[in-house]
Amino acid sequence: MGVGSRLLEWGVKKADEEGLDIYLDGSKMGAALYEKFGWVAKREFMDPDAWFSE
């Protein structure tokens, strides 16, 4: 298991233990990892640089 998988697994487990609802703000690069853990995209990915264009 890679570092990303371990971190995601840890975060989800902690949220479950605390009874918290969580969401994930991710990137296209990480989409396969998030989907592997059952996360589902609710909207398209946005270009972060678009927020800072003139």
Phi and psi in degrees as GROMACS dihedral restraints (atoms count N, CA, C in turn):
[ dihedral_restraints ]
;  ai    aj    ak    al  type     phi  dphi    fc
    3     4     5     6     1   -80.4    20    10
    4     5     6     7     1   174.7    20    10
    6     7     8     9     1   -61.6    20    10
    7     8     9    10     1   -44.5    20    10
    9    10    11    12     1   -59.5    20    10
   10    11    12    13     1   -44.0    20    10
   12    13    14    15     1   -63.3    20    10
   13    14    15    16     1   -42.2    20    10
   15    16    17    18     1   -64.4    20    10
   16    17    18    19     1   -43.0    20    10
   18    19    20    21     1   -64.9    20    10
   19    20    21    22     1   -43.8    20    10
   21    22    23    24     1   -64.4    20    10
   22    23    24    25     1   -44.1    20    10
   24    25    26    27     1   -60.5    20    10
   25    26    27    28     1   -43.3    20    10
   27    28    29    30     1   -62.4    20    10
   28    29    30    31     1   -46.6    20    10
   30    31    32    33     1   -63.1    20    10
   31    32    33    34     1   -42.6    20    10
   33    34    35    36     1   -65.9    20    10
   34    35    36    37     1   -41.7    20    10
   36    37    38    39     1   -62.2    20    10
   37    38    39    40     1   -44.6    20    10
   39    40    41    42     1   -61.5    20    10
   40    41    42    43     1   -43.4    20    10
   42    43    44    45     1   -62.8    20    10
   43    44    45    46     1   -42.0    20    10
   45    46    47    48     1   -61.4    20    10
   46    47    48    49     1   -43.8    20    10
   48    49    50    51     1   -62.1    20    10
   49    50    51    52     1   -33.9    20    10
   51    52    53    54     1   -90.5    20    10
   52    53    54    55     1    -4.8    20    10
   54    55    56    57     1    69.0    20    10
   55    56    57    58     1    32.5    20    10
   57    58    59    60     1   -99.2    20    10
   58    59    60    61     1   144.3    20    10
   60    61    62    63     1   -84.1    20    10
   61    62    63    64     1   140.4    20    10
   63    64    65    66     1  -133.0    20    10
   64    65    66    67     1   161.5    20    10
   66    67    68    69     1  -136.2    20    10
   67    68    69    70     1   166.1    20    10
   69    70    71    72     1  -126.7    20    10
   70    71    72    73     1   127.9    20    10
   72    73    74    75     1  -107.5    20    10
   73    74    75    76     1   101.8    20    10
   75    76    77    78     1  -119.5    20    10
   76    77    78    79     1  -168.2    20    10
   78    79    80    81     1  -125.3    20    10
   79    80    81    82     1   166.4    20    10
   81    82    83    84     1   -59.9    20    10
   82    83    84    85     1   -36.1    20    10
   84    85    86    87     1   -61.1    20    10
   85    86    87    88     1   -34.3    20    10
   87    88    89    90     1   -94.9    20    10
   88    89    90    91     1     0.4    20    10
   90    91    92    93     1   -54.7    20    10
   91    92    93    94     1   -43.7    20    10
   93    94    95    96     1   -62.0    20    10
   94    95    96    97     1   -39.5    20    10
   96    97    98    99     1   -64.5    20    10
   97    98    99   100     1   -47.7    20    10
   99   100   101   102     1   -62.2    20    10
  100   101   102   103     1   -42.9    20    10
  102   103   104   105     1   -64.2    20    10
  103   104   105   106     1   -35.3    20    10
  105   106   107   108     1   -58.3    20    10
  106   107   108   109     1   -32.3    20    10
  108   109   110   111     1   -93.9    20    10
  109   110   111   112     1     7.7    20    10
  111   112   113   114     1    93.0    20    10
  112   113   114   115     1     4.4    20    10
  114   115   116   117     1   -73.0    20    10
  115   116   117   118     1   146.0    20    10
  117   118   119   120     1  -124.9    20    10
  118   119   120   121     1   133.5    20    10
  120   121   122   123     1   -68.3    20    10
  121   122   123   124     1   130.7    20    10
  123   124   125   126     1  -100.9    20    10
  124   125   126   127     1   -17.6    20    10
  126   127   128   129     1  -153.9    20    10
  127   128   129   130     1   166.0    20    10
  129   130   131   132     1   -69.2    20    10
  130   131   132   133     1   155.4    20    10
  132   133   134   135     1   -70.6    20    10
  133   134   135   136     1   142.8    20    10
  135   136   137   138     1  -109.7    20    10
  136   137   138   139     1   150.9    20    10
  138   139   140   141     1   -78.9    20    10
  139   140   141   142     1   113.3    20    10
  141   142   143   144     1   -59.7    20    10
  142   143   144   145     1   -27.4    20    10
  144   145   146   147     1   -69.8    20    10
  145   146   147   148     1   -20.5    20    10
  147   148   149   150     1   -63.4    20    10
  148   149   150   151     1   -27.7    20    10
  150   151   152   153     1   -68.1    20    10
  151   152   153   154     1   -23.2    20    10
  153   154   155   156     1  -111.4    20    10
  154   155   156   157     1     9.7    20    10
  156   157   158   159     1   -76.2    20    10
  157   158   159   160     1   152.8    20    10
